Every structure is written in structure tokens, then in C-alpha cells.
Amino acid sequence: MKRRDFLAASAVLSLLTPASAIAVNKKNASPAAAAKAAAHGGSKPAAGKTSAKGSAKGSGKATSRSSSRSGTRARHSYRPVETPAAAAASPPPPAAPVEQRNAISLPDEPLPSWRNYDLTSQIAINSVKGKLRVWIPLAQYKDTFWQRSLGHSWRGNFDSAGIYRDPVAELEVFYADWKDGSGAPQLQLLSQVAKQERHFDITRRGSIPERGEVLRRSLQSSNLVPTDGLVRRTAERAIGRIKDPVAQGKAIYDWVIENTSYDPSQSGIGRGDVEAMLDSGQLGGKSADIALLFVGLCRSIGIPARPVFGLRVDGSRLFASLGATGNLRAAQHCRAEFYTPGYGWIPVDPADVRKAIHDERLSNGDPKLVVLRKLLFGFWEMNWIAYNSAQDVSLYGASGGPLPFLVLPQAEAAGVRFDSSDTHRFSYTVSASRVDG
């Protein structure tokens, strides 16, 4: 970034948010400071009745189980995660690299510290017959320099419950089963997650290369996101003659922002049907539609990219509309990231730019919008928990077909599937609370 651009962005950033919102240290963090920041991520998992088995049996009485973080990688598509006795989680090792700072952030401010959140989901199922199974997506189980899963615990009148992983999709899901005639199924799930802000600095290179199978998976088409035909032609028009992959990603990001619109009337986070959007020319939708359009365009020209589905868990320091508090049952949100050699995964959030334009009524020349567009290319605020990047998800033990993605709790009774948006049968609340010491 040229110096005059940096000064201009810094000057108007105060119109967007207090300096503490996105302030970072322009200088490199010392090893001692990095270790101190990493040490803030520690938290103890919730305590409760525990078992060495992955499920609990009961006859009408409430049961509870807990699971601490497991470092074992499953080798098969659906391997249940064991639920060892709950123990105090030691602070995560400080070996994880500290992510570099964003080029447009204000200088000379302290590095952001970790925040710990308790995420509590409560579910009650009404008017169902037959055997019942519920699935709830969990926070991603692999530690990153911006998110750590610290453990889960659960209780309810289920007959069995546990956690399974799909290692190919890097997906972790909680499930619970009730027998036919179980009465009124109820469940409470507590998850603990540590977060910090995520920044990208174009002046810093040297990231650890990603595994080949992950990059190949991030180039594949899916049922709703093809990578040929109109998708590829659109991406080629967006990048023009640009050859650098970072600049290509930025060109696609800008194209998506300039050519899409945010449509609050759609249910959930949208459908994510990229082919239908481009065929119709109606490039409007919610976060999944906008993020998956970015992902599909990147993949079509050979840039590995993936959506990241998750949940807003706190207020935003950027705009009120980009945060959530209270009951978070409808606070799901999809971001995206793309991969370039030397820099690794670069975070983007074009959907929140379009949401801010709609909700805050920002004009094209508004200085707040100018800064927000620059900021959300390479920045994720810490008020959001990532679940997974999986597409075309087949639920373990389900009789129905695959889902385009998994971000909402799902249930299936007597072979009929419904999700938490079905308020007639599915009573669902989720809340998050800060537990920083």
C-alpha cells in the first residue's frame, strides 16, 4: 500500500469505529510478547458427569456427558470421538505463529488478546413420532492462530449421544438419539471456544505450505458451485490481465462487492446456488450466496478457496449490524478465504460489506465504505466462531440426502428431516457469554 493510501485510510477509520476495534501493533511482536498472547488462550472445559464411552444410556432420566479437546485425527469418514474424563485443559502451547497485521490498521496499538466464549445451545423437539436423531455443528476442532476449541459438554433425556468427525471435510458434529416414544426430547450443549482477530499483511511472506489434498479439495466443484462455463468466464472478466494470485483474489473480491446485493428476505444464510445466480443475473442473496460466489470464481481460475460457515457470538465494533447478541438462533454467517503460495490462507468477507451497505445505507462514496472494503479483505473480527468449510455434507446415520452445507442444527424423525428454522417442531436457542478471567 502506498503511503498516501495508508494515511487516507487511517484518517477515515475513526469514522467507522473506535481505534480499539481493529487496532494492532505495526511493529513485529517479540517472541516474549507472542508467547504471552498465546498463553491467554487457555480455558478449562466445562465439568460434569463423565464417561470413557462415547454415548450414554438412560431410561427417562436426564444424563450428561463431556468431551475435552482431542488431538487425534480420525482416519475414517465417520469416527466417533471418544469422551474421556473431564480434566482441566492446560494452556495451549505458544508454538502457533502469530498472524501478521493488516496493512491498513492503525499503528502503535497493543496486539489483540484472546477472548474465551461459552456457547450454550438448547433444543427441544415437539410433535415428532418415531426414532429421532439431532445433529449440531461444532466449532472447528483444529487449532489456528485465531481460534481454538476448548471442549464440549452436554446433558438431556437422550438415549445416546456423542461427537463424530468427518476428517475429509474437517467437520465435527455432535449427535443425540431418542427412541420412539421418548416423550419430549430435550438437550443442552455447552461449547468453549477461544478467539482473537485475524489479520493479513501483504508485506509478510513465509507461511507454512498447505497440504496438497486440502488445496485439491479447495479447487473442486460442488453441487451448487460449478467451476466451468459461465462461472469461469465471469472470473476471467473480473481479473482481466492480472497474473498475481493475491491481486486476482482482490479483483474477484471487488467484483463480487460491486455486482451483488444483500437480500434480507431470504431464509437462513441463503442457498449458495452460484450457477443459478449467474444464469439468472440476479446476484442477490445472503452471506452463503455471496461468499460461495467468491469461492466459485476463485476456484474456476485455479485459486484454492473455501467458504467458512459459522456463528456470530458478540457485538461488532465496526457496525452494529455486523454483530449479534442475545438469542443467536438466526446469527449464522458465512465468510471465505483463498490460498496463495507464500501467504497461505487470506481471509475475506464480501458478504458483510454488502450487508453493511444495505443495513447502514452506505453510499458508494461514503468514506466508511471505502475503509470497510479495504479492511474486510484480509481481516476477520473476533465476534464470530467458525464451524466448518464442508460442502455437500452427508450426515452420519441420516436417511436423507446430503446438505449443501451444515451451519444449522438438523433433526430427522421417522426418515423425515427438518432443521432449526422449523419452529413448529424445533425449539432452538443459542447464547454466548464472555468468560475472560
MOSUL-V767442 format. One line per field, one symbol per residue. ss: DSSP state (~ for helix, > for strand, _ for the rest). phi: phi as a letter, one per 20 degrees, with the letter a starting at -180 (. if undefined). burial: b if it has 9 or more other C-alpha atoms within 8 Angstrom, else e. A space follows every 50 residues. Layout:
BEGIN
ss->???
phi->???
burial->???
END
This chain:
BEGIN
ss->__~~~~~~~~~~~~~~__~~~_________~~~~~~~~~___________ ____________>>>>>>__________>>>___________________ ______________>>>>>>>>>>>______>>>>>>_________>>>> >>>>>>___>>>>>>>____>>>>>>>>_______>>>>>>>>>>__>>_ ___________~~~~~~____________~~~~~~~~~~_____~~~~~~ ~~~~~~~~~_>>___________~~~~~~~___>>_~~~~~~~~~~~~~~ ____>>>>>>>>_______~~~_________>>>>>>>>>___>>>>>_~ ~~~~~~~~~~______~~~~~~~~~_>_>>___>>>>>____>_______ __>______>>>>__>>>>______>>>>>>>>>___
phi->.ffffffffffefffeaggffcfbefefffgfffffffffffaefferfc bfeebcdbcnefcbbbbefdeeefddgcdgefdfgfbfffggfefffeff effdffelcfffefddcedddcccddlccnfccdccfdggeefcfcbced pcbbbrdfebbrcccdffelcccecbccffmfndfcbccdcdcdcbfdcc cfedcofffefgfffffedfecgdcfcclfffffffffelefdfffffgf ffgfffffddbedfffeldoemeffffffemeedrdfffffffgffffff dnegbbfceacfcbfdeebgfecbbmfdfddfbddbbcdcfndmedebbf ffffffgffeleegeffffgfffffeeobcfeebdeeadfcleeffneee ffefaccdgcbbclnddbdffeffdceccbcccfcff
burial->eeeeebeebbebbbebbebeeebbbbeeeeeeebbebbbbbbbbbbebeb beebebebeeebbbbbbbbeeeebeebbbbbbbbbbeebebeebeeeebe bbbbbbeebeeeebbbbbbbbbbbbbeebbbbbbbbbbbbbeeebbbbbb bbbbbbbbbbbbbbbbbebbbbbbbbbbbeeeeebbbbbbbbbbbbbbbb beeeeeeeeeeeeebbebbebeebbbbeebbbbbbbebbeeeeeeebbbb bbbebbbeebbbeeebeebbebbbbebbeeeebbbbbbbbbbbbbbbbbb bebbbbbbbbbbbbbbeebbbbbbbeebeebbbbbbbbbbebbbebbbbb bbbbbbbbeeebeeeeebbbbbbebbbbbbbbbbbbbbbbbbbeeeebee eebbebbbbbbbbeeebebbeeeebbbbbbbbeeeee
END
